Amino acid sequence: MNRYMALTNNADDQPLFVDTSAPLHILLDTAGYRIRAVTQLLENLAMRGDIPSESVVLQDFAQLCCISLRDGCDVLDVIARRLDAEPA
């Protein structure tokens, strides 16, 4: 595995990378932070009543959630690969 792995949802002009050799607890905190942020946002929306929105706003909101969730999943993938590579 390369030391630096590009995130899936990278911008073309300035990509972000994950240091695959970072300590596992740092990687887990990083993934958890992104996933919990989206979860909190979605839970807050779920507690509200009727939320009128235009389809463009809804599309932008969904994209925002997807980026954070994908980043978290990318980091979890690095953790899984590291754990799989450790001797039993």
Jmol script that loads the backbone (N, CA, C; Angstrom):
load data "model"
ATOM      1  N   MET A   1       0.859  -1.179   0.000  1.00  0.00           N
ATOM      2  CA  MET A   1       0.000   0.000   0.000  1.00  0.00           C
ATOM      3  C   MET A   1       0.901   1.236   0.000  1.00  0.00           C
ATOM      4  N   ASN A   2       0.568   2.195  -0.859  1.00  0.00           N
ATOM      5  CA  ASN A   2       1.330   3.447  -0.906  1.00  0.00           C
ATOM      6  C   ASN A   2       1.166   4.209   0.404  1.00  0.00           C
ATOM      7  N   ARG A   3       2.163   5.007   0.742  1.00  0.00           N
ATOM      8  CA  ARG A   3       2.104   5.764   1.995  1.00  0.00           C
ATOM      9  C   ARG A   3       0.951   6.761   1.970  1.00  0.00           C
ATOM     10  N   TYR A   4       0.718   7.416   0.847  1.00  0.00           N
ATOM     11  CA  TYR A   4      -0.356   8.407   0.742  1.00  0.00           C
ATOM     12  C   TYR A   4      -1.391   7.929  -0.273  1.00  0.00           C
ATOM     13  N   MET A   5      -2.642   7.884   0.160  1.00  0.00           N
ATOM     14  CA  MET A   5      -3.738   7.447  -0.690  1.00  0.00           C
ATOM     15  C   MET A   5      -4.670   8.628  -0.911  1.00  0.00           C
ATOM     16  N   ALA A   6      -4.969   8.915  -2.166  1.00  0.00           N
ATOM     17  CA  ALA A   6      -5.877  10.022  -2.477  1.00  0.00           C
ATOM     18  C   ALA A   6      -7.295   9.659  -2.057  1.00  0.00           C
ATOM     19  N   LEU A   7      -7.999  10.643  -1.520  1.00  0.00           N
ATOM     20  CA  LEU A   7      -9.401  10.439  -1.183  1.00  0.00           C
ATOM     21  C   LEU A   7     -10.219  10.301  -2.465  1.00  0.00           C
ATOM     22  N   THR A   8     -11.285   9.552  -2.411  1.00  0.00           N
ATOM     23  CA  THR A   8     -12.126   9.296  -3.585  1.00  0.00           C
ATOM     24  C   THR A   8     -12.734  10.577  -4.142  1.00  0.00           C
ATOM     25  N   ASN A   9     -13.252  11.427  -3.279  1.00  0.00           N
ATOM     26  CA  ASN A   9     -13.951  12.647  -3.703  1.00  0.00           C
ATOM     27  C   ASN A   9     -13.020  13.845  -3.740  1.00  0.00           C
ATOM     28  N   ASN A  10     -11.908  13.717  -4.411  1.00  0.00           N
ATOM     29  CA  ASN A  10     -10.939  14.800  -4.467  1.00  0.00           C
ATOM     30  C   ASN A  10     -11.306  15.839  -5.507  1.00  0.00           C
ATOM     31  N   ALA A  11     -10.965  17.084  -5.187  1.00  0.00           N
ATOM     32  CA  ALA A  11     -11.044  18.138  -6.190  1.00  0.00           C
ATOM     33  C   ALA A  11      -9.869  17.931  -7.145  1.00  0.00           C
ATOM     34  N   ASP A  12     -10.063  18.270  -8.394  1.00  0.00           N
ATOM     35  CA  ASP A  12      -9.009  18.051  -9.385  1.00  0.00           C
ATOM     36  C   ASP A  12      -7.796  18.942  -9.166  1.00  0.00           C
ATOM     37  N   ASP A  13      -8.012  20.144  -8.663  1.00  0.00           N
ATOM     38  CA  ASP A  13      -6.906  21.095  -8.566  1.00  0.00           C
ATOM     39  C   ASP A  13      -6.076  20.945  -7.296  1.00  0.00           C
ATOM     40  N   GLN A  14      -6.662  20.492  -6.188  1.00  0.00           N
ATOM     41  CA  GLN A  14      -5.916  20.326  -4.947  1.00  0.00           C
ATOM     42  C   GLN A  14      -6.395  19.082  -4.209  1.00  0.00           C
ATOM     43  N   PRO A  15      -5.902  17.910  -4.604  1.00  0.00           N
ATOM     44  CA  PRO A  15      -6.369  16.671  -3.975  1.00  0.00           C
ATOM     45  C   PRO A  15      -5.903  16.543  -2.520  1.00  0.00           C
ATOM     46  N   LEU A  16      -6.683  15.806  -1.744  1.00  0.00           N
ATOM     47  CA  LEU A  16      -6.346  15.494  -0.360  1.00  0.00           C
ATOM     48  C   LEU A  16      -5.936  14.030  -0.279  1.00  0.00           C
ATOM     49  N   PHE A  17      -5.036  13.736   0.652  1.00  0.00           N
ATOM     50  CA  PHE A  17      -4.514  12.388   0.789  1.00  0.00           C
ATOM     51  C   PHE A  17      -4.607  11.925   2.233  1.00  0.00           C
ATOM     52  N   VAL A  18      -4.653  10.607   2.416  1.00  0.00           N
ATOM     53  CA  VAL A  18      -4.608   9.978   3.732  1.00  0.00           C
ATOM     54  C   VAL A  18      -3.222   9.382   3.895  1.00  0.00           C
ATOM     55  N   ASP A  19      -2.593   9.645   5.029  1.00  0.00           N
ATOM     56  CA  ASP A  19      -1.311   9.026   5.351  1.00  0.00           C
ATOM     57  C   ASP A  19      -1.615   7.620   5.860  1.00  0.00           C
ATOM     58  N   THR A  20      -1.393   6.627   5.031  1.00  0.00           N
ATOM     59  CA  THR A  20      -1.759   5.255   5.379  1.00  0.00           C
ATOM     60  C   THR A  20      -0.882   4.672   6.488  1.00  0.00           C
ATOM     61  N   SER A  21       0.207   5.358   6.826  1.00  0.00           N
ATOM     62  CA  SER A  21       1.059   4.863   7.901  1.00  0.00           C
ATOM     63  C   SER A  21       0.791   5.570   9.227  1.00  0.00           C
ATOM     64  N   ALA A  22      -0.211   6.444   9.259  1.00  0.00           N
ATOM     65  CA  ALA A  22      -0.566   7.126  10.506  1.00  0.00           C
ATOM     66  C   ALA A  22      -1.033   6.092  11.531  1.00  0.00           C
ATOM     67  N   PRO A  23      -0.881   6.399  12.822  1.00  0.00           N
ATOM     68  CA  PRO A  23      -1.359   5.448  13.839  1.00  0.00           C
ATOM     69  C   PRO A  23      -2.847   5.133  13.646  1.00  0.00           C
ATOM     70  N   LEU A  24      -3.213   3.888  13.915  1.00  0.00           N
ATOM     71  CA  LEU A  24      -4.593   3.453  13.687  1.00  0.00           C
ATOM     72  C   LEU A  24      -5.601   4.279  14.479  1.00  0.00           C
ATOM     73  N   HIS A  25      -5.259   4.672  15.715  1.00  0.00           N
ATOM     74  CA  HIS A  25      -6.224   5.442  16.504  1.00  0.00           C
ATOM     75  C   HIS A  25      -6.469   6.823  15.897  1.00  0.00           C
ATOM     76  N   ILE A  26      -5.471   7.393  15.237  1.00  0.00           N
ATOM     77  CA  ILE A  26      -5.639   8.685  14.557  1.00  0.00           C
ATOM     78  C   ILE A  26      -6.539   8.496  13.338  1.00  0.00           C
ATOM     79  N   LEU A  27      -6.298   7.442  12.568  1.00  0.00           N
ATOM     80  CA  LEU A  27      -7.137   7.163  11.402  1.00  0.00           C
ATOM     81  C   LEU A  27      -8.580   6.907  11.822  1.00  0.00           C
ATOM     82  N   LEU A  28      -8.780   6.150  12.899  1.00  0.00           N
ATOM     83  CA  LEU A  28     -10.133   5.860  13.374  1.00  0.00           C
ATOM     84  C   LEU A  28     -10.831   7.135  13.838  1.00  0.00           C
ATOM     85  N   ASP A  29     -10.123   8.004  14.551  1.00  0.00           N
ATOM     86  CA  ASP A  29     -10.707   9.282  14.974  1.00  0.00           C
ATOM     87  C   ASP A  29     -11.093  10.138  13.775  1.00  0.00           C
ATOM     88  N   THR A  30     -10.241  10.141  12.749  1.00  0.00           N
ATOM     89  CA  THR A  30     -10.504  10.926  11.542  1.00  0.00           C
ATOM     90  C   THR A  30     -11.760  10.434  10.836  1.00  0.00           C
ATOM     91  N   ALA A  31     -11.868   9.129  10.652  1.00  0.00           N
ATOM     92  CA  ALA A  31     -13.049   8.556   9.992  1.00  0.00           C
ATOM     93  C   ALA A  31     -14.297   8.804  10.826  1.00  0.00           C
ATOM     94  N   GLY A  32     -14.200   8.556  12.108  1.00  0.00           N
ATOM     95  CA  GLY A  32     -15.343   8.739  12.996  1.00  0.00           C
ATOM     96  C   GLY A  32     -15.842  10.166  13.022  1.00  0.00           C
ATOM     97  N   TYR A  33     -14.940  11.124  13.011  1.00  0.00           N
ATOM     98  CA  TYR A  33     -15.321  12.531  13.026  1.00  0.00           C
ATOM     99  C   TYR A  33     -16.182  12.879  11.816  1.00  0.00           C
ATOM    100  N   ARG A  34     -15.769  12.439  10.649  1.00  0.00           N
ATOM    101  CA  ARG A  34     -16.511  12.748   9.431  1.00  0.00           C
ATOM    102  C   ARG A  34     -17.875  12.059   9.400  1.00  0.00           C
ATOM    103  N   ILE A  35     -17.910  10.817   9.819  1.00  0.00           N
ATOM    104  CA  ILE A  35     -19.168  10.067   9.817  1.00  0.00           C
ATOM    105  C   ILE A  35     -20.122  10.616  10.877  1.00  0.00           C
ATOM    106  N   ARG A  36     -19.606  10.938  12.064  1.00  0.00           N
ATOM    107  CA  ARG A  36     -20.467  11.503  13.113  1.00  0.00           C
ATOM    108  C   ARG A  36     -21.001  12.874  12.732  1.00  0.00           C
ATOM    109  N   ALA A  37     -20.210  13.689  12.028  1.00  0.00           N
ATOM    110  CA  ALA A  37     -20.668  15.016  11.615  1.00  0.00           C
ATOM    111  C   ALA A  37     -21.888  14.911  10.708  1.00  0.00           C
ATOM    112  N   VAL A  38     -21.832  14.017   9.737  1.00  0.00           N
ATOM    113  CA  VAL A  38     -22.966  13.833   8.829  1.00  0.00           C
ATOM    114  C   VAL A  38     -24.146  13.228   9.580  1.00  0.00           C
ATOM    115  N   THR A  39     -23.878  12.277  10.450  1.00  0.00           N
ATOM    116  CA  THR A  39     -24.946  11.655  11.235  1.00  0.00           C
ATOM    117  C   THR A  39     -25.674  12.694  12.072  1.00  0.00           C
ATOM    118  N   GLN A  40     -24.930  13.571  12.737  1.00  0.00           N
ATOM    119  CA  GLN A  40     -25.541  14.619  13.559  1.00  0.00           C
ATOM    120  C   GLN A  40     -26.398  15.548  12.716  1.00  0.00           C
ATOM    121  N   LEU A  41     -25.898  15.938  11.573  1.00  0.00           N
ATOM    122  CA  LEU A  41     -26.647  16.814  10.674  1.00  0.00           C
ATOM    123  C   LEU A  41     -27.945  16.150  10.217  1.00  0.00           C
ATOM    124  N   LEU A  42     -27.866  14.894   9.808  1.00  0.00           N
ATOM    125  CA  LEU A  42     -29.060  14.179   9.350  1.00  0.00           C
ATOM    126  C   LEU A  42     -30.057  13.942  10.487  1.00  0.00           C
ATOM    127  N   GLU A  43     -29.557  13.670  11.689  1.00  0.00           N
ATOM    128  CA  GLU A  43     -30.453  13.502  12.837  1.00  0.00           C
ATOM    129  C   GLU A  43     -31.183  14.803  13.151  1.00  0.00           C
ATOM    130  N   ASN A  44     -30.472  15.922  13.078  1.00  0.00           N
ATOM    131  CA  ASN A  44     -31.113  17.217  13.322  1.00  0.00           C
ATOM    132  C   ASN A  44     -32.203  17.492  12.298  1.00  0.00           C
ATOM    133  N   LEU A  45     -31.944  17.173  11.041  1.00  0.00           N
ATOM    134  CA  LEU A  45     -32.958  17.363  10.007  1.00  0.00           C
ATOM    135  C   LEU A  45     -34.157  16.449  10.223  1.00  0.00           C
ATOM    136  N   ALA A  46     -33.891  15.226  10.666  1.00  0.00           N
ATOM    137  CA  ALA A  46     -34.968  14.264  10.879  1.00  0.00           C
ATOM    138  C   ALA A  46     -35.897  14.708  12.002  1.00  0.00           C
ATOM    139  N   MET A  47     -35.406  15.483  12.947  1.00  0.00           N
ATOM    140  CA  MET A  47     -36.227  15.942  14.072  1.00  0.00           C
ATOM    141  C   MET A  47     -37.112  17.129  13.710  1.00  0.00           C
ATOM    142  N   ARG A  48     -36.832  17.760  12.605  1.00  0.00           N
ATOM    143  CA  ARG A  48     -37.630  18.913  12.184  1.00  0.00           C
ATOM    144  C   ARG A  48     -38.890  18.438  11.481  1.00  0.00           C
ATOM    145  N   GLY A  49     -39.826  19.315  11.389  1.00  0.00           N
ATOM    146  CA  GLY A  49     -41.065  19.003  10.679  1.00  0.00           C
ATOM    147  C   GLY A  49     -40.845  19.096   9.187  1.00  0.00           C
ATOM    148  N   ASP A  50     -41.757  19.707   8.520  1.00  0.00           N
ATOM    149  CA  ASP A  50     -41.693  19.877   7.075  1.00  0.00           C
ATOM    150  C   ASP A  50     -40.567  20.847   6.720  1.00  0.00           C
ATOM    151  N   ILE A  51     -39.671  20.419   5.846  1.00  0.00           N
ATOM    152  CA  ILE A  51     -38.561  21.266   5.416  1.00  0.00           C
ATOM    153  C   ILE A  51     -38.708  21.511   3.923  1.00  0.00           C
ATOM    154  N   PRO A  52     -39.255  22.664   3.545  1.00  0.00           N
ATOM    155  CA  PRO A  52     -39.366  22.940   2.112  1.00  0.00           C
ATOM    156  C   PRO A  52     -37.997  23.244   1.521  1.00  0.00           C
ATOM    157  N   SER A  53     -37.734  22.707   0.358  1.00  0.00           N
ATOM    158  CA  SER A  53     -36.465  23.012  -0.301  1.00  0.00           C
ATOM    159  C   SER A  53     -36.601  22.772  -1.792  1.00  0.00           C
ATOM    160  N   GLU A  54     -35.780  23.465  -2.503  1.00  0.00           N
ATOM    161  CA  GLU A  54     -35.738  23.269  -3.947  1.00  0.00           C
ATOM    162  C   GLU A  54     -34.876  22.052  -4.246  1.00  0.00           C
ATOM    163  N   SER A  55     -35.080  21.460  -5.404  1.00  0.00           N
ATOM    164  CA  SER A  55     -34.308  20.262  -5.745  1.00  0.00           C
ATOM    165  C   SER A  55     -32.816  20.562  -5.856  1.00  0.00           C
ATOM    166  N   VAL A  56     -32.455  21.789  -6.260  1.00  0.00           N
ATOM    167  CA  VAL A  56     -31.037  22.153  -6.359  1.00  0.00           C
ATOM    168  C   VAL A  56     -30.410  22.186  -4.972  1.00  0.00           C
ATOM    169  N   VAL A  57     -31.113  22.747  -4.005  1.00  0.00           N
ATOM    170  CA  VAL A  57     -30.610  22.803  -2.632  1.00  0.00           C
ATOM    171  C   VAL A  57     -30.467  21.394  -2.077  1.00  0.00           C
ATOM    172  N   LEU A  58     -31.449  20.563  -2.337  1.00  0.00           N
ATOM    173  CA  LEU A  58     -31.402  19.181  -1.866  1.00  0.00           C
ATOM    174  C   LEU A  58     -30.236  18.422  -2.500  1.00  0.00           C
ATOM    175  N   GLN A  59     -29.981  18.660  -3.776  1.00  0.00           N
ATOM    176  CA  GLN A  59     -28.863  18.021  -4.454  1.00  0.00           C
ATOM    177  C   GLN A  59     -27.533  18.473  -3.845  1.00  0.00           C
ATOM    178  N   ASP A  60     -27.390  19.762  -3.572  1.00  0.00           N
ATOM    179  CA  ASP A  60     -26.167  20.268  -2.942  1.00  0.00           C
ATOM    180  C   ASP A  60     -25.989  19.685  -1.548  1.00  0.00           C
ATOM    181  N   PHE A  61     -27.069  19.585  -0.797  1.00  0.00           N
ATOM    182  CA  PHE A  61     -27.023  19.022   0.544  1.00  0.00           C
ATOM    183  C   PHE A  61     -26.592  17.559   0.498  1.00  0.00           C
ATOM    184  N   ALA A  62     -27.160  16.802  -0.433  1.00  0.00           N
ATOM    185  CA  ALA A  62     -26.796  15.392  -0.568  1.00  0.00           C
ATOM    186  C   ALA A  62     -25.324  15.242  -0.943  1.00  0.00           C
ATOM    187  N   GLN A  63     -24.827  16.114  -1.820  1.00  0.00           N
ATOM    188  CA  GLN A  63     -23.418  16.073  -2.218  1.00  0.00           C
ATOM    189  C   GLN A  63     -22.507  16.357  -1.024  1.00  0.00           C
ATOM    190  N   LEU A  64     -22.894  17.318  -0.198  1.00  0.00           N
ATOM    191  CA  LEU A  64     -22.122  17.642   1.005  1.00  0.00           C
ATOM    192  C   LEU A  64     -22.023  16.428   1.926  1.00  0.00           C
ATOM    193  N   CYS A  65     -23.146  15.767   2.136  1.00  0.00           N
ATOM    194  CA  CYS A  65     -23.154  14.568   2.985  1.00  0.00           C
ATOM    195  C   CYS A  65     -22.310  13.456   2.380  1.00  0.00           C
ATOM    196  N   CYS A  66     -22.417  13.270   1.082  1.00  0.00           N
ATOM    197  CA  CYS A  66     -21.668  12.200   0.405  1.00  0.00           C
ATOM    198  C   CYS A  66     -20.157  12.402   0.512  1.00  0.00           C
ATOM    199  N   ILE A  67     -19.713  13.629   0.386  1.00  0.00           N
ATOM    200  CA  ILE A  67     -18.269  13.892   0.450  1.00  0.00           C
ATOM    201  C   ILE A  67     -17.721  13.486   1.811  1.00  0.00           C
ATOM    202  N   SER A  68     -18.373  13.931   2.884  1.00  0.00           N
ATOM    203  CA  SER A  68     -17.892  13.596   4.230  1.00  0.00           C
ATOM    204  C   SER A  68     -17.978  12.108   4.514  1.00  0.00           C
ATOM    205  N   LEU A  69     -19.077  11.479   4.098  1.00  0.00           N
ATOM    206  CA  LEU A  69     -19.203  10.040   4.317  1.00  0.00           C
ATOM    207  C   LEU A  69     -18.180   9.255   3.512  1.00  0.00           C
ATOM    208  N   ARG A  70     -17.932   9.639   2.271  1.00  0.00           N
ATOM    209  CA  ARG A  70     -16.949   8.940   1.443  1.00  0.00           C
ATOM    210  C   ARG A  70     -15.551   9.087   2.034  1.00  0.00           C
ATOM    211  N   ASP A  71     -15.213  10.287   2.522  1.00  0.00           N
ATOM    212  CA  ASP A  71     -13.906  10.472   3.169  1.00  0.00           C
ATOM    213  C   ASP A  71     -13.759   9.531   4.356  1.00  0.00           C
ATOM    214  N   GLY A  72     -14.801   9.464   5.177  1.00  0.00           N
ATOM    215  CA  GLY A  72     -14.763   8.566   6.330  1.00  0.00           C
ATOM    216  C   GLY A  72     -14.614   7.118   5.914  1.00  0.00           C
ATOM    217  N   CYS A  73     -15.325   6.720   4.876  1.00  0.00           N
ATOM    218  CA  CYS A  73     -15.225   5.337   4.382  1.00  0.00           C
ATOM    219  C   CYS A  73     -13.853   5.047   3.787  1.00  0.00           C
ATOM    220  N   ASP A  74     -13.263   6.032   3.109  1.00  0.00           N
ATOM    221  CA  ASP A  74     -11.904   5.856   2.569  1.00  0.00           C
ATOM    222  C   ASP A  74     -10.908   5.598   3.696  1.00  0.00           C
ATOM    223  N   VAL A  75     -11.033   6.343   4.777  1.00  0.00           N
ATOM    224  CA  VAL A  75     -10.114   6.161   5.908  1.00  0.00           C
ATOM    225  C   VAL A  75     -10.381   4.814   6.583  1.00  0.00           C
ATOM    226  N   LEU A  76     -11.635   4.414   6.713  1.00  0.00           N
ATOM    227  CA  LEU A  76     -11.934   3.087   7.260  1.00  0.00           C
ATOM    228  C   LEU A  76     -11.347   1.986   6.388  1.00  0.00           C
ATOM    229  N   ASP A  77     -11.319   2.198   5.081  1.00  0.00           N
ATOM    230  CA  ASP A  77     -10.711   1.236   4.171  1.00  0.00           C
ATOM    231  C   ASP A  77      -9.214   1.096   4.441  1.00  0.00           C
ATOM    232  N   VAL A  78      -8.547   2.206   4.705  1.00  0.00           N
ATOM    233  CA  VAL A  78      -7.121   2.161   5.048  1.00  0.00           C
ATOM    234  C   VAL A  78      -6.925   1.361   6.334  1.00  0.00           C
ATOM    235  N   ILE A  79      -7.770   1.592   7.327  1.00  0.00           N
ATOM    236  CA  ILE A  79      -7.671   0.852   8.589  1.00  0.00           C
ATOM    237  C   ILE A  79      -7.848  -0.641   8.337  1.00  0.00           C
ATOM    238  N   ALA A  80      -8.847  -1.011   7.549  1.00  0.00           N
ATOM    239  CA  ALA A  80      -9.092  -2.424   7.258  1.00  0.00           C
ATOM    240  C   ALA A  80      -7.899  -3.069   6.566  1.00  0.00           C
ATOM    241  N   ARG A  81      -7.329  -2.373   5.600  1.00  0.00           N
ATOM    242  CA  ARG A  81      -6.149  -2.914   4.895  1.00  0.00           C
ATOM    243  C   ARG A  81      -4.970  -3.096   5.837  1.00  0.00           C
ATOM    244  N   ARG A  82      -4.784  -2.119   6.736  1.00  0.00           N
ATOM    245  CA  ARG A  82      -3.681  -2.236   7.698  1.00  0.00           C
ATOM    246  C   ARG A  82      -3.895  -3.406   8.626  1.00  0.00           C
ATOM    247  N   LEU A  83      -5.115  -3.575   9.118  1.00  0.00           N
ATOM    248  CA  LEU A  83      -5.397  -4.685  10.026  1.00  0.00           C
ATOM    249  C   LEU A  83      -5.263  -6.019   9.324  1.00  0.00           C
ATOM    250  N   ASP A  84      -5.690  -6.091   8.068  1.00  0.00           N
ATOM    251  CA  ASP A  84      -5.548  -7.336   7.294  1.00  0.00           C
ATOM    252  C   ASP A  84      -4.091  -7.681   7.044  1.00  0.00           C
ATOM    253  N   ALA A  85      -3.237  -6.668   6.945  1.00  0.00           N
ATOM    254  CA  ALA A  85      -1.827  -6.903   6.650  1.00  0.00           C
ATOM    255  C   ALA A  85      -1.023  -7.309   7.889  1.00  0.00           C
ATOM    256  N   GLU A  86      -1.580  -7.084   9.082  1.00  0.00           N
ATOM    257  CA  GLU A  86      -0.863  -7.453  10.305  1.00  0.00           C
ATOM    258  C   GLU A  86      -0.811  -8.968  10.441  1.00  0.00           C
ATOM    259  N   PRO A  87       0.292  -9.464  10.964  1.00  0.00           N
ATOM    260  CA  PRO A  87       0.380 -10.923  11.179  1.00  0.00           C
ATOM    261  C   PRO A  87      -0.643 -11.376  12.221  1.00  0.00           C
ATOM    262  N   ALA A  88      -1.151 -12.575  12.027  1.00  0.00           N
ATOM    263  CA  ALA A  88      -2.180 -13.110  12.932  1.00  0.00           C
ATOM    264  C   ALA A  88      -1.626 -13.446  14.295  1.00  0.00           C
TER     265      ALA A  88
END
end "model"
wireframe off; spacefill off
backbone 0.3
color backbone group
